[in-house]
Amino acid sequence: MFDRSNLIVVAVAILGAVLGLLAGGFYRQAPEMPAPPGVSVLRKGDMRADPALADLEGQPRHLGEWDGQLVLVNFWATWCGPCRDEMPLLDHSGAVHADKGLRVVGIAIDDAGSVRDFLKENPVRYPILLDVANGVDPSVIFGDTRQVLPFSVLIGRDGRIVDQRAGSFSQSSLAAWLQPHL
């Protein structure tokens, strides 16, 4: 039969197990991958790269088009559940903070057909660009050395990288990430 002391021991054991699982998930990150030969990985404070990307119509685009604005670059893919889940939040935040100079730009690490099909059902107001087979995943250039999606980069009005973040946003984490820069 359980008495009070047995119940306390069981409760402490369960709490310890839960905290252990949470801590294990927190500290377990994908290992860093070395950058391909000849590729410089950007870090906070570095000037942003300006790789040739294509819009959904195949027209060449560059991140330099948004110089002078605060640019949230979000690397994503149609097969990435957390990426898809955060897109409405990014879309809403981009619209809400447009008057403060925030621009959201999505860069799909995916094939153009899949991206077009996805966006027909799940449209966003921000531009979506595609890697045009430059040979290097552009998210790696911007600091995603763990190759985790979604991966976001905040580029300041001066073109320098302000912050980098692996993983998806919640409404509160996105607000906290943006607030000091708006």
C-alpha positions in Angstrom: 0.0 0.0 0.0 1.2 3.5 -0.8 1.7 5.8 2.2 2.7 9.5 2.0 6.4 8.9 1.9 6.1 6.4 -1.0 4.0 8.9 -2.9 6.6 11.6 -2.4 9.4 9.3 -3.7 7.3 8.4 -6.8 6.5 12.0 -7.5 10.2 13.0 -7.2 11.3 10.2 -9.5 8.7 11.2 -12.1 9.7 14.8 -11.9 13.4 13.9 -12.2 12.6 11.8 -15.3 10.7 14.5 -17.0 13.4 17.1 -16.2 16.0 14.7 -17.6 14.1 14.2 -20.8 13.6 18.0 -21.2 17.3 18.7 -20.6 18.4 15.9 -23.0 16.2 17.4 -25.7 17.5 20.9 -25.0 21.2 19.9 -25.2 20.9 17.5 -28.1 21.7 19.5 -31.2 22.6 18.4 -34.7 26.4 18.3 -35.1 28.1 21.1 -36.9 29.0 20.2 -40.4 32.2 21.6 -42.0 31.5 24.1 -44.7 32.3 22.9 -48.2 35.8 23.9 -49.5 36.0 27.5 -50.5 32.8 28.5 -48.7 32.9 31.2 -46.1 30.3 30.9 -43.4 28.9 34.2 -42.2 28.5 35.0 -38.5 27.0 37.9 -36.5 28.5 41.2 -37.6 29.5 40.0 -41.0 28.3 41.7 -44.2 25.5 39.6 -45.7 26.2 37.6 -48.8 24.2 38.4 -52.0 23.9 35.1 -53.8 21.9 35.0 -57.1 18.5 33.6 -56.3 15.4 33.2 -58.4 11.9 34.2 -57.6 9.0 31.9 -58.4 8.8 33.2 -62.0 12.5 32.4 -62.5 13.7 36.0 -62.4 17.0 36.7 -60.7 16.8 38.4 -57.3 19.3 39.5 -54.7 19.0 40.3 -51.0 20.6 43.6 -51.8 17.2 44.7 -53.1 16.2 45.2 -49.5 19.3 47.2 -48.4 18.3 49.9 -45.9 15.6 47.7 -44.3 15.6 45.1 -41.5 15.4 41.8 -43.4 14.3 38.5 -41.8 15.6 35.8 -44.1 13.9 32.5 -43.4 15.3 29.3 -45.0 12.6 26.6 -45.3 11.4 23.6 -47.3 7.9 22.2 -48.1 8.8 18.9 -46.5 9.7 20.6 -43.2 6.7 20.6 -40.8 8.0 23.3 -38.4 8.8 25.5 -41.4 5.3 25.2 -42.8 3.8 25.8 -39.3 5.7 29.1 -38.7 5.0 30.7 -42.2 1.7 32.3 -41.1 3.5 33.8 -38.1 6.3 35.2 -40.3 3.7 36.5 -42.8 1.7 38.3 -40.1 4.8 39.7 -38.4 6.1 41.0 -41.7 2.8 42.8 -42.4 2.5 44.2 -38.8 6.0 45.6 -38.8 6.3 46.7 -42.4 5.9 50.3 -41.3 9.1 49.9 -39.2 11.0 48.7 -42.2 10.8 44.9 -41.6 10.9 42.7 -44.7 10.5 39.0 -44.6 12.1 37.0 -47.4 11.7 33.2 -47.6 14.4 31.1 -49.3 13.2 27.6 -50.2 15.7 24.8 -50.0 13.5 22.7 -52.2 12.5 22.2 -55.8 10.5 25.0 -57.6 7.5 22.7 -58.4 7.0 21.6 -54.8 7.3 25.2 -53.6 4.8 26.5 -56.2 2.3 23.7 -55.3 2.6 24.4 -51.6 2.2 28.2 -52.0 -1.0 27.7 -54.1 -2.6 26.1 -51.0 -0.7 28.2 -48.4 0.0 31.7 -49.8 2.2 34.2 -48.0 2.6 37.9 -48.8 6.4 37.9 -48.5 8.7 37.0 -51.4 9.8 33.4 -51.8 13.2 32.9 -53.5 14.8 29.7 -54.7 18.4 28.6 -54.9 19.3 28.4 -58.5 21.8 25.5 -58.2 24.8 27.5 -57.1 26.2 24.3 -55.8 26.1 25.3 -52.1 23.0 25.4 -49.9 22.6 29.1 -49.2 21.6 28.5 -45.6 25.1 27.2 -45.0 26.6 30.4 -46.2 24.4 32.3 -43.8 25.5 30.2 -40.8 23.4 27.1 -40.8 26.3 24.7 -40.3 24.0 22.2 -38.5 21.8 22.2 -41.6 18.6 22.5 -39.5 15.4 23.9 -41.0 13.9 26.3 -40.4 16.9 28.6 -40.1 16.5 32.4 -39.9 18.9 35.3 -40.2 18.2 38.9 -39.3 20.0 41.3 -41.5 20.3 44.9 -40.3 19.6 48.0 -42.3 23.4 48.3 -42.8 23.5 44.9 -44.5 25.3 43.2 -41.6 24.0 40.0 -39.9 22.4 40.9 -36.6 21.4 37.5 -35.5 21.0 33.8 -36.6 18.5 31.3 -35.3 18.0 27.6 -35.9 14.5 26.2 -35.3 11.0 27.5 -35.5 9.6 30.6 -33.8 6.6 30.9 -31.5 4.8 34.2 -31.4 6.7 35.3 -28.3 10.1 34.1 -29.4 9.8 35.9 -32.7 8.6 39.1 -31.0 11.6 38.9 -28.5 14.0 38.3 -31.4 12.8 41.2 -33.5 12.0 43.8 -30.8 15.5 45.2 -30.1 16.0 45.9 -33.8 12.6 47.4 -34.9 
